[in-house]
Amino acid sequence: MFAYTGEALLVENAFWPWTAFTAVLLSTRLIFTVWKDAKYGVIPNVIILLAALFHYLS
């Protein structure tokens, strides 16, 4: 999902923030299921979420 989001961003697809939101949501859900091993995966999720929000709101 993140790869598709990156591809959509590169080809300037207007819907890339929605794919980013979906990817972050799914990734965060998976991270919480194995929190002890994957807790640092939240950091890139927050960065991607902020980038998508900034683009969506501007």
Residue pairs with C-beta under 8 A, 6 or more apart in sequence:
1 19
1 22
1 23
1 26
1 27
2 23
2 27
2 48
4 19
4 23
5 16
5 19
5 20
5 23
5 48
8 15
8 16
8 19
9 16
16 52
16 55
17 52
17 53
17 55
17 56
20 48
20 49
20 51
20 52
21 49
21 52
23 48
24 45
24 48
24 49
24 52
27 41
27 45
28 42
28 45
30 38
31 38
31 39
31 41
31 42
31 45
